[in-house]
Structure formats: C-alpha cells, structure tokens
Amino acid sequence: MAAIGVSAIEQLFADIPEATRLGRDLDLPAPMAESELRSYIGGLAAQNWNANDYTCYLGGGVYDHHIPSVVGTILSRGEFYTAYTPYQPEVSQGTLQAIYEYQTMIAALTGMDVANASMYDGSSATAEAILLAMATNRREHVVFSRGVGHDTREVCRTYASDRGVQFSEAPLTADGTTDLEKLAELTTDETTCVIAQYPNFFGVVEPLAEMAKIAHDKGALFVVNANPMALGLLKPPGEYGADVVVGDGQPFGMAMGYGGPHFGYFACLEKFQRRMAGRLSGMTKDCRDQRAFVLTLATREQHIRREKATSNICTNSALCALGGAVYMSLLGKHGVKKVAELCVQKAHYAQAKIAALPGWEPAFSGTFLHEFCFKAPVEPEVLQKALVAKKILGPLDVGQFYPEHKGVVMFAVTEKRTKAEIDALVDALEEVSK
C-alpha cells in the first residue's frame, strides 16, 4: 500500500459508486477448521439434487450421457489443463494437433468441408452463423423455425441487437416439424439465412432437404443447429444442403454441470471458411519434410484489422473441445452410432409405455430420437415435485418456454437409462396421474 501511495484498502475502490457497493460484511459463518469447513460445505452440497443420486429425464439441450473416465484423465494433464484459447502460431504441437483432430472429426460428423477450433456453446455458434451469413450476402433478415430452442433464439437476438436485424419465426405443424408453407412465405429476397434445429427442441426430426431448398431458392444460407449425438445415426446436414452446421458439444464428454461449461462446434462449406469466426489449425510439412501443425487461419480482431475481423470471440472453450475430441476418439464412428441407437431404442420403449397410460397423450406425431413430448394429465409443476420425491428428475416443463404448449412436458432418455429405471418412471407417472 505504501508503494502505490494509498493509506486504506477502501481507496482502491474509490471509482466504484457508493450506490453500487454492498455496504456491509458478507453473510458468512465464523471461521472454521479445515475439517469443519469440509463437513459444512458437504452439507450444503448435499442439498442439491444430482444425476448421481436421482434418475434424470431432463433434456432440452443438456443431457445425462455417460462420460468415460479417460476424458477427465486426459483433460487433467498439465499439458492441456487450461481453458484459454491458443492465439499464437507457435503454440505447442500437441495443442495444435488436438485441435486439428477435433476439427477433422466435427467436419466428418456434420458432412461439412471445414470446422473451426470450437466456440463457447451451441447458441453463440448459431449467432456467429448469422454474422457469417450477413457478411456473405449483405442481408439483414433471419428466419427461425419455431423448433429452434428458446435459449438459442434469445442469444441470437442479443448478438444482433445493434445490427438492425429483423427476425421471423415459422410455426410448427401438428407433427412437430416446421410448417414449410409458412417458412416459404417468410423467406424473402431480403433473408440472410434460414435456421433449423436437428432434431428440433421438441425432439422431432425436421425435413432439412425441403428447408434447404426454400432458403436457397431465395439466395439465403441454410444453417442447422444439430445435436452431435444424433448425427451418429441421422444423415448429416451437409448431405441435405446445409451451408453452416453448428451445435452444442455437451453430449460428447461434457458433464451437465448446471448448464456449463460446454463447447460449441461450428462447421461450414469451404467457400465460407474465411468468414468463419475463430481459428483453424492446419497440417503441413516442416523444413525436414516432417508432419507439422500450424495455426492456419485466425480472422479475429487481435490478428488483423478490427474492421476486417469476422468475430471478437476471444476464448473458445478449448479444454472442453479437447474433451469432445477425446470422447469421439474413444468411441469412434461405430461407438457414437451405437450410443445413439441405444438412446433411440430406450426412448421409444419409454414413449410407448407412457402413451399406454390413461390421460397421457403424445403432443406431436413426428419422428423423434431420444426426446419426446406429452400432454400431461396433471400440472407440470405438480408432476415434477411428485417425481422428485421418488428421486426422479424431470420431465421438462415445455410451457415455461413455449406458452402455446402449456401443459406439455418433455422426457429425454439417454443410453444410461435402464429398463428397470424406465419401468419405475412409468409406474410413478401412473401413480401421480390417478
């Protein structure tokens, strides 16, 4: 304090207005010994419901998948253990190779030409896809399918709040897919991109080929936000004509963790790669003719002129993306497909059992993978509380995000659920809804 010329700690905060200061001590218990503190914190943690002690059927973007122990082991190694993004082209070969392998697997999974070195999450990746589209065709109108998740749509609106972007939303039909007739009406010569989710928020598989045609007929880009686990089983969006494919990588080796941290993936056609946010790791040969990895493309404001930058994203959740790469490497393409198949088989078993219960009516008739919706015979809040008492988390109350679907609940079933657990859920639903 003497060295910097202050006589009281409070002087360090002089620039903070009094009105915004707390003005009192923190409400904390008295100091404790380490053993006492561990016991105290453990007691607080025990008040939380978690997926280790409860059976989880919540979904809507974050899923209770199995995470192989190897993922955490590799992420904990000192060579990798930082969430900070590699900026410099001379960054370690191991980090660059890990990014390169991640990019390669994401490109293969999505059916696209190139993928970047990851982003924050699926929602911000979708927003960056809008910026790419706007820079490509100089238009400022975006058409969402109503089936795109509420959080993603809100993040995109926030991103574009000072850009003068106009948003439209195409409604869903009775089967839960996007109304193609309405989508065609909303898509005009001023539309920069059409955005779909695959499967959509309600778990229903969208008709991507028809949606791509509607977008391309008006010169707009077609952006798909896809669940990466679903791509282990479904045809990749690239084969349906998608220009950009984005999504949240949480199903690939990331814990649910109160909604984060996760990582966003971003892939596109080669012709758009110079407008893609973030950075690319590439492979070349050094002066000794040996394989070498380099930071190939970095179109961000710290590398080039600010007005030429495609994005000002400064951190790319690199550690989480590495976890996704480890997960994909461990399972391989056949393993990812097998996990997706297990999710589908178990979800369809659960859906059929619930549909047989009195008063439980499927909300949509479209094809689904591992999430499905029902019109519940009891209030969602009452249902959730009753199930929590039986150590079951879920289902998700859809009505809190979509007022037009008040009373609709959604179940997510992953490969972790056993037949006994699903049967117990069905029994509990039958009891609650009597």
N, C-alpha and C positions, 0 to 999 in steps of 0.2 A: 504493500500500500504506500509505503514511503517512497519507493522507487517511482511509482506512477503519479504521486502527488495527491493522494486522497487520504482523508483522515477517518472516514467511516464507510462501511460497505454500502450504505444507502446512496452514497454519491454515485456509485456505479449505475444506479437505476434512475438517475435524475431525469433522463429523457423520456421515461415512461410516465404518462399522465396519471395523476393520483386516482382519477375515477376508474381506471382500469386495473389498479392494484388490489390484491386480496385484502390487505389491511388488517390481517390477523394471522396468528400462527396456524399452521396446518393442523387439522384434527387427527392427530396420530396418538397412539398409546405411548406410555412411558418407555424408555429404552429397555431392552431385554437382552438376556444372554443368548448366544447363538442357538443353543438347543431349544430354548423357549420360543425364539423367533421362528425357527423351523416348524415347531408344533403349531404356532399361531397362524402362520401363512398356510400351512397344510389344512388347517381347519377352514380357512376362507376358501381355499381351492375346492374343498370337499362339498361346498355349497353349489358348485356348478354341476349341471348335467352334462355328461360327455358320452361320446360314442364307444368308449371302452366299457362303460357300465350299463349303457342303455342301447337298445336296438334302434338304429337310425333309418328312417324312411323320408327324411327331408332331402330336397334337391333344389331345383330351380337355379342351378348354376354352380353349386358346390356339393360334392358327392363323397360318400363314405366308401372309398375304394381301398383295397389292401395295398400297403406300401412295403415293398421288400426291404429288409434291414440293410441290404447293401447300399441303398440310396443314401441313407443317413450316414453310413460309414464313410463313403467317398466325399460327401458334402462336408464332413467334419475334418478332412485332411487340411493341413496348414497351407498347402499349395493352392487350394481353391477357396478357402474359407473367408470370402468377402462377398458382400452383395454389390460392391461397387463395379461399375462398368469399365472395361478396358478401353481407354482412349488411344493410347499410343501405338503406332505401328510396330514398335519394337517390343511390345508386351510378350510375355513368355510363350514359347512354342506350345506348351501344354494347354494353356488357356485358349490360344487361337485354334488349336486342333479340336478341343472340346466344343468350341463354338461352331467350327466347320462341320463337325459330325452332327451336331444338333440341327443346323440349317439343312443339311442333306436329308435327314430323316423327316423333318417337317415338310420339306418340298415333296418328298415321295408320298407322305401320308395324305397331303392335300391335292396332289396331282398338279402342282404348280411348278414353274420353272426355277424360282428362287425364293428363299426365305431369309429374313434378317436375323440378327443376333438376339431376338426376343424383345419384349416390351413389358410395361407394367402389368397389364391384365387384359382380358378379352374386351372389356368395354372401351378402354383407351385405345386399344389396337383398332377397334371399329371406328372410333373418331378419327384416328390417323388415316384410315382408308378413305374417309370423306375428304380430308385435306388433299390426299393424293388425287382423288377424282376431280376435285375443283381445280387443282393445278394442271390437270391434263386437258380438260375440256372447257375450262373457264366458265362454268355454270354454277348456280347457287341454289338449287332446289334438290332436296333429298326426299326420297320416298321410302319409308319404312313399311315392312309388313308389321301388322299389329302383333304378330307372333314373335317379334324380336323382344327380348327381355326388357322389362321396365327400367332396370338399372342401366343397361346399355344405352337405351334411348335418352335417358336423362343425362348421362355423361356426354353423349354426342351433342346434345343441345347446349350443355355448358361449354364445351370446346368451341362451338360455333356461335356463341352468344354475341361476339363482337364482329362477326364476319358478314352479317346480313343474310344468313342462310335461312331459307324457308323450308319447313318440314311438313310432310303429309304422311298419313298413315292409312294403309289399305287394311280393311277389316278382314275377319276370318269367316269362313263358311261353317256350316253345321258339323262338318267332319274335322274341323280344327285346322285346316290349311288356309292359306291366303286366298282371298277372293280375287281370282285372276282378272275378271271383268273390271272390278273396281281398280285393281292395280294398273291395268292398261289405261283407264280413264285418267288416273292421277299422274301417270308418267307422260311427260311432255318434252318438247324440244328444249326446254329450259332445265330439265332434270339432269343433275350431275351423276347421280348413282341411285340404284335400287338396292336395298339391303334386306336380306332374308337371314333367318336363323335355321340351323340344320342339325338335328331336329329342332323345332321351334320351342319356345318357352314351355308350352303345354305338353311337350314330348312327342308331337306329331311330325312325321316326315313330310317336308314341303316338296312341291313339284318344281325342282330347280330348273329343269330344262325349259319349261314354259315361262318361268320368271326371267330367265336369262334372255330369252327371245324378246320379251316385252321391253326389257331395258335396252338391248342392243338395237332394236328397231327405231329407237328414239336417240341413238347415239350416246346413251348413258352407260356407265360402267355397272357391272353386277358384282356386288360384294356379298360374301357369305360368311356369317359368323357360325362356325361349326364346332360341335363338341368333338375333341380329338379322339375320344374313346369310340364314339360312333363311327368314325372314319375307319376303324379297324374292320368294320362289317359293311358299311354302306359304300356305294360308289363315290369316289372323291369328287368334290365340287368342280375341280378342274375339268373333269370329263363332261360336265354339264354346261360348260361355257363360262364359268366364273372368271372374273378378271383379278379379283383380290379375295383371298381366303384368310380369315382371322379367327381368333378364338382364345379361350382361357385354357391354359395348360394344367390347371389344378388336378384333373383326373389322372395325370401322368406323374405320380410320385409325390404329390404335394398334400400335406395334411390339411384338413378343413380349417383349423386354426382361427376360428372366429371370423372367417371370410378372407383371410390372407396371412402372410403374403403369398401370392401365386405368381404366375408369369403369363404374359400374353404372347401369342405367336402371330406372325404376320408373313404371309406368302403372296406372291403375285406373279404375273407373266413377266417375262424378261424385258419387254418393251417399257415396262413401268418402273424398273428397278432403280433408275436414277432419281425418281421422285419418292422413293420409299424412305420412310423415317428410320433413323438409327444407323446401323453399320453392318457391313458384311465382312466375314472372314473368308479369304480365298486360299487356294493351294497353288503353289508354283514350284520352281526348282532354284536352288541357290547356285553360287559360282562353282560348287563342286558337283553339280548335277544331282544333288540330293533333294528329296521332297522337303518343302518348307511351307509354312503357313504365314500369311500376311494379312494385315488389315487392309482390305481391298478398297472398300468404299465407305466413306464416313461423311455423309452430307448433312452435318449438323453445324450449328452456329459457331462452335469453337474451332472448327476446321476450315470453314470457308466464310465468305462474306455473309453477314447476317441476313441480308435481303435475299440471298440465294439459297439459304438453308431450307431444307424440307421440314425440319422439326426442331424444337428446342428441348426434346426429351433428353435428359442427361443421365439417367440411370435406367438400366434395362433388366433389372431383376436377374442378373447373370447367374447368381448362385442357384436360384430356383430353376432357371432354364437348364443348368447343368443337371439338376435332379431329374428333370424331364428327359434329358438325353440318356442318363444312366438307366432310367426306367425303361425307355424304348429299347436300349441296347440289351438289357437283361431279358426282356420278353421276346424281342424280335417280332417280325410281322405276323408270324403264326401265333405267338403268345398274345399279342394285342387283340388279334381276331378271336382267340379263344375266350379272353376275358369279356369281350363284347358279346359273344354268343351266350356266355353264362348269364350276363346281365339281362339279355333279352328273354332267355328261357325262364328265368326266375320271375321276371316282371310279368310275363304273360301268364304264368301259373298263378301269381298273386292276383292279377286283374280278373281272371276268370273266377277265382274263389270269391272275391269281393262282389263281383257282378251277380253272383248267385244269392247274395244276402237280400232280404226284404228291404226295400226302400233305397237301395244303392243303385243309382242309375249312371252309366258312363256319360260323361259330359260331351265327349267327341267320339266320332266313329272312324276317324282316320287311323292309318298305320302308325304304331308307336314302337319305340325301342325299349327303354327301361324306365320311362316316366309316363304316368297316365293319370287322368283326372276323373273324378266322380262328383256328382251332385249328392252331397251328404244329407241324410235324413235328420241330422242334428246340427246345431250351430258349430262351426269350425272351432271356436274357442272352447266350447264345452267338450267337444271331441278331443281336442289336444290335451286338455287338463286331465280328462279321464284316462287317456293313454299314458301320460307321464306317470300317473300313479301306478301303472303296470310296467314302468321302465321302458316305454316305447316313445321315441321322439318322432313327431310328425302326426299327420301329414301336413303339408304346407297349405296355408290359407290363401288361395288364389285371389279371392275377393279383395284382399288388402292392397293388391297391386292393380287389379282389373275390376273396377266397380260393376261392370256389366256381367261379371261372373260371380256375383255374390253367392255364397253358399257352396261354391265349388272348391274341392280340396285336391291336392296332387300328391301322389306317392312316387318316390324314387326307390328302385330296387337295384342293388349292385350285386357283384359276384360274391360279396361277403355274406349275404343273407342265406340262411339255411332253410330247408323245408320246414323244420320244426319252428323256426322263428316266424316264418310266413304264416304257418297254421295258427300260431299263437296270436298273431296280429288279427287274423280273420275272426278268431274266437272273441278277441277283445272288442272288435268292431260290432260283432253280433250282440254282445252283451250291452255295449254302450247305447246302441241304437234301438233297443227294445222299448 
